[in-house]
Amino acid sequence: MNTSTTNEKGTPQSRTYTVSDIAAILGIGRTSAYKLANSGLFKTIRIGNMIRISRKSFEDWLKMEEMIKE
């Protein structure tokens, strides 16, 4: 099963984010990012003790958060 897609430039793009990815996107620390990932606000996948966050679910949540702030 292929777990990556391509963006408009044709570059492979993962279908998931890591906790470090969402921390960088949101400009928060890793501890806060782990708390957010475990909050149930978006879909996550646990592989052993690794957490992967669904890119689509996270981006949908982020859009909703931006709409609320406006």
Protein Blocks (a to p, Z undefined) as FASTA:
>chain_A
ZZbdcdfkopacdfbdcfklmmmmnopafklmmmmmmnopaccddehjaccddfklmmmm
mmmmmmmmZZ
